[in-house]
Amino acid sequence: MEWKDFQKQEPDLQRLVEEVESLVPSPQQGLPDPVFGLLSRIPHLGASICSSRMKTVGTLLTWRHYESYGPGWHVLGGIVRDKETARHRVEEVARLSLGGRMQIDPKPITVEEFLRSDRNDRGHIVSMLFGCRLLTPPDDSLRF
């Protein structure tokens, strides 16, 4: 099924999410086995490009308008898909967001954990930050 087909089903999907949430009164106390099983099949570890190993070292940022975080400069990254390596996700995000290819370090520079007790959605994020180097220039048509 393509993404546009999922978007057509969004109201039904939202209703189902709310129904599942109603069965989990306190996620901090644990999850019912079927909900835990579902979540274990949907990886939610972020893979981000933290710094570049170009001639000058810096942090690669992109301008995006996230519904969750609003408009602003964001570290380039994405959510690792099921049975996908974090490095592959970083390479794909670079291709989709920049239109270019990157050399990604084999291991993360660091793993960071972010907790936001003031929110339910995206309130707990674990992110692996990778060093990288642009191999091709970014595609100007993707420039903000």
C-alpha positions, 0 to 999 in steps of 0.5 A: 500500500502506498503512503497516499492510500494510508492518508485516505484512511487516516480518520479510521487509523486515528480512531483505532489508535485512540481505541488502543490507547484507551486499553493502556491506562498507564504506559509507565506501569507496563503494556498489555502483551498485544500492545507491547508486541505491536510496538516492538514491531515498529522501531522508534529509534532515531538515527541522526546526522550530527556532524560532518567531516568536511573541510570544516567540522560543523553540524548539519541542520535542515529547516523543517516545519514539524507538527510536533515541534514547529518550524525551525532548524532541525538535525537531519534524521529519521525513524529507523524502519523495521529490520533496517540499520540505522546507517541505512536510514541516515543514508536514505534521509540524506538522499531524500532530504538533501538529494545527495549521498553521504559517507556515514561513520560505521558507529555512532558518535554518541547515543542521546536520550531526550525526555519531555515530561510535558508531552505524550507524543514524542516525549521520550526519544533515543537518538544515535548521532552519526558523523558524516561527510557529503560525497555529492553536493545537495540538490538545489531544488530541495533548498528551503 
